[in-house]
Amino acid sequence: MVRMTSRIIDELDSLRPQSPDTLLSESLLLGFDTETTGLAAGNDAIVSASLVLRNPTTGFEGDLADSWLINPHRPISPGASAVNGLSDNYVAEHGSEPMPSLDAIADTIAAAQRLRIPLVAYNAPFDVRMLQGDLTRWRLRPLESRIAPSAQRTGSGAPGTPLLIADPLVFDRALSHRHGSHRLSATTEYYGIYPHGDFHDASTDTVATLDLVGPMTRLYPQLAALSLGSLMEWQTASFAQWKSSYNEWAKSNGRRPRTDTWF
């Protein structure tokens, strides 16, 4: 199998691990987004993905990006195609084979994790689980096994995952207390962020997600004071609190309660 390389890895190789005491507002970040054939991890598959390495001192102008278009070897659902604009014929003709692309994505994420650089994704469980499902489907090494054991003993991870993740959706639900849509497009509009392209393009969505971190850490003192060492614990507790509040509302309004966890 031919292995694909990532330009971001070349940059990561020159960096030293960040301290657990590093503040989220001062941390290097690795943005991640996917477009998929559908919504079911392990059944559906990734058709495009983007990773963007951001230095907070340079912002968007200093971003280093890698992107992949992948032939998933399974049909894209009509609903997903309507959202991401990708067709079966297009990805079959122009997409790369899954195994080398997925290896490159997973290796890049793992390299950043070893440096204690958070993976930033909006509704992160979806993208991470889609990647994990694809790695399993193609019998590739799991994401967790690519991360050095030392990265799992820093207190940066959470039960069930060694990953260090920053999820602006969790931040917004916990701190804004706003009503209305929490889709990425609505959230970026709320924080005064304009996309560099069209939403539902993996690269555009990745950059927009990274763009949220700056204004959020400036607006909310809780985020400004949050260190990488406490990031996962804070998000896990915040999601649980939000879910409890949501389920109270759902019960009163005849809606189905949520039973999922964050990570």
C-alpha positions in Angstrom: 0.0 0.0 0.0 1.3 3.4 -0.9 1.4 5.8 2.1 0.3 9.4 1.7 2.2 12.1 3.6 0.8 15.1 5.3 2.5 18.6 5.1 1.3 19.2 8.6 3.4 16.3 10.0 6.5 18.0 8.6 5.7 21.0 10.7 4.8 19.0 13.8 8.2 17.2 13.6 9.9 20.5 14.4 7.8 21.2 17.5 8.1 20.3 21.2 5.1 19.1 23.3 3.0 21.7 24.9 2.7 21.8 28.6 -0.6 20.7 30.3 -0.6 24.1 31.9 -0.9 25.8 28.5 -4.0 27.9 28.2 -6.5 27.0 25.5 -6.3 30.6 24.3 -2.5 30.3 23.8 -2.4 26.7 22.4 -1.6 25.5 18.9 -4.7 23.8 17.5 -5.4 21.2 14.9 -8.8 21.7 13.2 -10.6 18.7 11.8 -13.8 18.2 9.7 -15.3 15.6 7.5 -18.0 15.2 4.8 -19.5 11.7 4.7 -21.8 9.3 2.9 -24.3 9.5 5.7 -24.5 9.8 9.5 -23.8 6.3 10.8 -20.3 5.7 11.9 -19.0 2.2 10.9 -21.7 2.0 8.2 -21.2 5.3 6.4 -17.8 6.6 5.3 -15.7 9.7 4.9 -15.6 11.2 1.4 -13.6 14.3 2.2 -11.6 15.5 5.2 -9.6 18.5 6.2 -6.9 19.1 8.8 -5.7 22.7 9.6 -2.8 23.5 12.0 -3.2 26.9 13.6 -0.8 29.0 15.6 -2.8 31.5 17.7 -0.1 34.2 17.2 -0.6 34.2 13.4 -4.2 33.1 13.0 -5.8 32.3 9.7 -2.9 33.8 7.7 -0.5 31.3 9.1 -2.7 28.2 8.8 -1.1 25.0 7.3 -3.8 22.8 5.7 -4.1 19.3 4.3 -7.2 18.0 2.6 -8.4 14.7 1.1 -11.1 13.6 -1.3 -11.7 9.9 -0.8 -13.5 7.3 -2.8 -15.5 5.6 -0.1 -16.4 2.5 -2.2 -20.0 2.8 -1.1 -22.9 5.1 -2.2 -23.3 8.6 -0.9 -26.9 9.0 0.5 -29.1 11.5 -1.4 -29.3 13.6 1.8 -25.6 13.8 2.3 -25.0 14.5 -1.4 -27.5 17.4 -1.2 -25.5 18.9 1.7 -21.9 18.3 0.5 -22.4 18.5 -3.2 -20.4 15.3 -3.9 -21.6 12.5 -6.1 -20.7 8.9 -6.4 -19.3 9.4 -9.9 -17.2 12.4 -8.9 -15.5 10.7 -5.9 -15.0 7.5 -7.9 -13.2 9.5 -10.6 -11.3 12.0 -8.5 -11.1 10.5 -5.0 -8.0 8.7 -3.6 -8.2 5.2 -2.2 -9.3 5.1 1.4 -6.5 3.2 3.1 -3.5 5.6 2.4 -5.7 8.7 2.9 -7.1 7.4 6.2 -3.6 6.4 7.4 -2.4 10.0 6.6 -5.3 11.6 8.5 -4.9 9.3 11.5 -1.1 9.7 11.6 -1.4 13.5 11.5 -3.9 13.6 14.3 -1.7 11.2 16.4 1.4 13.3 15.8 -0.4 16.4 17.1 -1.8 14.5 20.0 1.7 13.5 21.1 2.6 17.2 21.2 -0.6 17.8 23.3 -2.1 19.9 20.5 -5.9 19.7 20.8 -8.0 18.4 18.0 -10.7 21.0 17.3 -13.9 19.9 15.7 -17.5 21.1 15.8 -19.6 18.3 17.3 -16.3 16.4 17.6 -17.8 13.0 18.4 -19.3 12.7 14.9 -16.0 13.3 13.0 -13.9 11.3 15.4 -16.2 8.3 15.3 -16.5 8.4 11.6 -12.7 8.2 11.3 -12.6 5.4 13.9 -15.3 3.5 11.9 -13.4 3.9 8.7 -10.1 2.7 10.3 -11.9 -0.4 11.6 -13.6 -1.0 8.2 -10.3 -1.0 6.4 -8.5 -2.9 9.2 -6.1 -0.1 9.8 -4.5 0.7 13.2 -6.9 2.4 15.6 -6.4 6.1 16.2 -5.7 5.4 19.9 -2.9 3.0 19.2 -1.1 5.5 17.1 -0.7 7.8 20.2 2.3 7.2 22.4 1.4 5.7 25.8 3.0 8.8 27.5 0.3 10.9 25.8 -2.4 9.0 27.7 -0.8 9.6 31.2 -0.8 13.4 31.2 -4.3 13.9 32.4 -5.2 15.5 29.1 -7.5 12.7 28.0 -10.8 11.4 29.4 -12.3 8.0 30.2 -12.9 6.2 27.0 -10.5 8.2 24.8 -6.8 9.3 25.1 -7.6 12.2 22.7 -7.3 15.8 23.7 -10.2 17.5 22.0 -11.7 21.1 21.9 -15.3 21.2 20.8 -16.7 24.7 20.2 -20.3 23.3 20.2 -19.8 22.1 23.8 -18.3 25.6 24.7 -21.3 27.4 23.1 -24.0 25.3 24.7 -22.3 25.5 28.1 -21.7 29.3 28.1 -23.8 31.2 25.7 -27.3 30.1 26.9 -28.6 31.3 23.6 -31.7 30.0 21.9 -32.1 28.9 18.3 -29.9 26.9 15.9 -26.5 25.6 17.0 -25.5 24.6 13.6 -22.0 25.7 12.7 -23.3 28.4 10.3 -25.5 29.9 13.0 -22.9 29.7 15.6 -20.2 31.5 13.5 -22.8 34.2 12.7 -23.5 34.7 16.4 -19.8 35.2 17.1 -19.3 37.5 14.1 -17.3 35.1 12.0 -17.5 35.0 8.2 -16.5 31.8 6.4 -13.6 31.6 4.0 -15.7 29.7 1.4 -19.0 27.8 1.5 -20.2 25.8 4.5 -20.3 22.0 4.1 -17.0 22.0 2.4 -14.6 20.3 4.9 -11.8 22.9 4.5 -14.2 25.8 5.0 -15.9 24.2 8.0 -12.5 23.4 9.6 -11.3 27.0 9.3 -14.6 28.3 10.6 -14.4 26.0 13.6 -10.9 27.2 14.4 -12.1 30.8 14.0 -14.6 30.3 16.9 -11.9 29.6 19.5 -10.5 33.1 19.6 -13.7 35.0 20.2 -15.0 32.4 22.6 -11.9 32.5 24.8 -12.0 36.3 24.8 -15.7 36.5 25.6 -15.9 33.8 28.3 -13.5 34.0 31.2 -14.0 30.3 32.0 -12.5 29.4 28.6 -9.8 32.0 28.8 -8.6 30.4 32.1 -9.0 26.8 30.8 -5.7 24.8 30.5 -5.1 21.8 28.3 -4.8 19.6 31.4 -8.4 20.4 32.4 -9.9 20.7 29.0 -11.4 17.2 28.6 -12.8 17.1 32.2 -14.4 20.5 31.8 -16.1 19.6 28.5 -17.3 16.2 29.7 -18.9 17.8 32.7 -20.4 20.7 30.6 -21.9 18.2 28.1 -23.5 16.2 30.9 -25.0 19.4 32.5 -26.3 20.5 29.1 -27.8 17.0 28.4 -29.6 17.0 31.7 -31.1 20.4 31.0 -32.1 19.3 27.5 -33.7 16.1 28.7 -35.8 18.1 31.1 -37.0 20.2 28.2 -37.5 17.2 26.0 -39.7 15.5 28.7 -41.9 18.6 29.0 -42.3 18.8 25.3 -42.9 15.2 24.3 -39.4 14.8 22.7 -37.1 11.9 22.9 -34.4 12.3 25.6 -30.7 12.0 24.7 -28.8 9.0 26.1 -25.5 9.6 24.4 -22.3 10.7 26.0 -19.7 13.2 24.7 -16.6 11.0 24.8 
